[in-house]
Amino acid sequence: MLSGLVAVVVIAAIPLYISSNKTSNICTKGKNIELIKEASLIIPNYYQGNKLNAIATKIKQLSGYNKDPNCLYVVFKNSEFIGNLNQAQAYLNKFKAYYNPKVGLSSYFGYYVTPQSMQNDLNFYLQNEHNKPPLQITLPRPPQ
């Protein structure tokens, strides 16, 4: 009797686990695809970080953004741009959990974005973050 009850509980819990780990596609649905289009134009241009931050803020307001690899890629890149590398790593970890290589990302991002390429980008930032020389400012001498 007890083993039958355990089997029923385990079988009943399987759909909960599967549905909680289901990938979302909120960023590629309807008008949200415009956020992806705009982000895809900004990401290669680091000097437009403020615009990417505004898009990332809108994406974070979407229900299910944290299960959509397209959304996670944008918030990952934004975290890199603003220098929050710990947050970027957290988004990358989520991305890895929901990314399906058979599906990939939106074609707006190209076909080269993979978990490994994102990890390589982040590693570059992390390496440069730890090897930065101290900031030195040379002020002109006052007139004598």
CORFENCOR-V790014 format. One record per helix or strand of 3 or more residues. SS is the DSSP state (A for helix, B for strand). FROM is the first residue (numbers start at 1). LEN is the number of residues. Records with the same first field share a line. If there is no record, write none. Layout:
BEGIN
SS = FROM-LEN  FROM-LEN
END
This chain:
BEGIN
A = 2-19  26-3  30-13  46-15  65-3  69-14  85-14  107-3  115-16
END
